Amino acid sequence: MWRVPGSLGLALAVAPAGNDNPSVSLPLTFTFPETVDVEGLLAFPTATVALPDPILQSGQLSLDVVDETQQPLFSDTRGTLRGTARAPVSAGLLMLQGFACNRFAMQRLVKSGDTWTFTMQSDDKVNAYTMSGIFIYYRRRAAQ
């Protein structure tokens, strides 16, 4: 498992009140050091104040991932993050990870030197968040 550099302690501010724009983090890039099969993603947030329901925080946060060809890895049809260029391809953590800290399962070959860009979005107009990390789960490929 790799942690995306810069994702530990990544701060997500409270979303602006009175409009539909989320709070958006700076993009984080990850360059794959070797050829692997990516098997999952996990973005782990922590609210700056204790929330009564951890499901609430996952429902307020979204993840956007763009691959080395500038294509999004997944899309979200919720339409709750209007006002940002990346909104149509940001997927809610609740949708990706479920009701617990389950990694989003995927299967994708990446080659050494491929770069993915990660951006977090928060639609929470009350709470700020700090990320404990964005994690990439992988399996090394057998020698050919």
N, C-alpha and C positions, 0 to 999 in steps of 0.2 A: 504494500500500500504506500502511495505517495501522498504527501500533503502539498497542496498548491501553495507556492511561496507567497507570502503576504496575506494569506487567508486567516492565520492565527492572529486574533485581535482586530480583524477587519471591522470597522465601526459602520453601522447603518443608523443614520439619524432618523428621527421621527419624520414621517411623511408630512409634507405641507398640508395644512388644513384648508378646506374650502375649495379644493380642486381634485382632479383624478390622477395627478402625477405622483408616482412613488418617489421615495428616497432611493437614489441609485448610487452604488459604490463605484469607485474607480475600477477599471478593468484590471484583472490579474492574468498574466500569461504563464503558461506552463509549457516548457519544451521537453518532449519525451526523450530521455537519455538513451533509450534502447527500443527495439521493435518488440511490442507486446500486444496481447489481446486485452483490451480494457473490458472489465467485467462488471463494473459498477461505479457509481458516484454517490457520495454522501456529503451533504452540507450540514454542519452542526452549529446552530445558533444558540446563544444564551441571551435572554432578556436582561437588561440592566436593572430591572426590578422583578421580583418574583411574580409570575403570572399564575392565576388560579388554575389555568388549564394549559398544559404544554401544547395541546393540539391547536390552540389559538395562535401561538407564535408560528407554527408551520403553515397555518392558513393565511398568514399575513406576508410571508416571504416567498420570493421567487428566485430562480436561478436561470441564468442565460449562459449558454456555452456555444461558442463559435469555433469551428475547426480550422485547420490550416488552409482550407480553400475558401474561407469566409462564409461557410454555410452553417446554419444553426443545427444543433444536434437533435432538438425536439421542439415542438410547438405547443402552445397553450391556447385554447379557444375560450377561456373564461372571460376575456375582455375586461378584466378588472384593473389593468395597468395601462389605461389609455394615456396618451400624451407623451409616450416615449417611443423612439424609433424601434427599440428592441422589444416592445410590449408583445407583439404577436408571437414571439418565439421564446418568451420567458415562461418557464413552467413552475407552478407553485410547488413548494416543498411538500405540502400535504399530498398533492397528486403524485409527486415523484417517490416519496419515501413512506407514505402511509401514515398510520397513527403512532408510529414509534420511530426509533432511529434505525430504520431499515434502509440499506443502500438501494439506490435505483439500479436495478439490474439492466445490463446492456451487454452487447457483444460487438466489439468493433476493433479491427486491426489498426494499430497505429505504428508508424515507422519511426525509427530514430531520427530526431530532428523535427518531427511534426510539432506544431504549436497550437494549443487550444487557448482561447481567451474566456475567462470566467467573469461574470458580473452578477452581483446580488442586487435585489430590489426589495424594498419594504413598503408595504401599503398601510402599515400600522400608524395611525395618527396620534397614538398615545405613548407607545413604548419605543425606545431605542434598543438596538441589539448589538452585540459583539459576537463575531464568529469565533468558534473554537477551531474552525478549520473547514476546508473543502478537501475531501479525500478522494483519491482515484484508486480503485481496486483493479488489479491486473493479474494476468497469468503470463509467465514467460513462455515463448514459443519453443517447441522442440527443435533441435538442430536439424536442418534439412540436409 
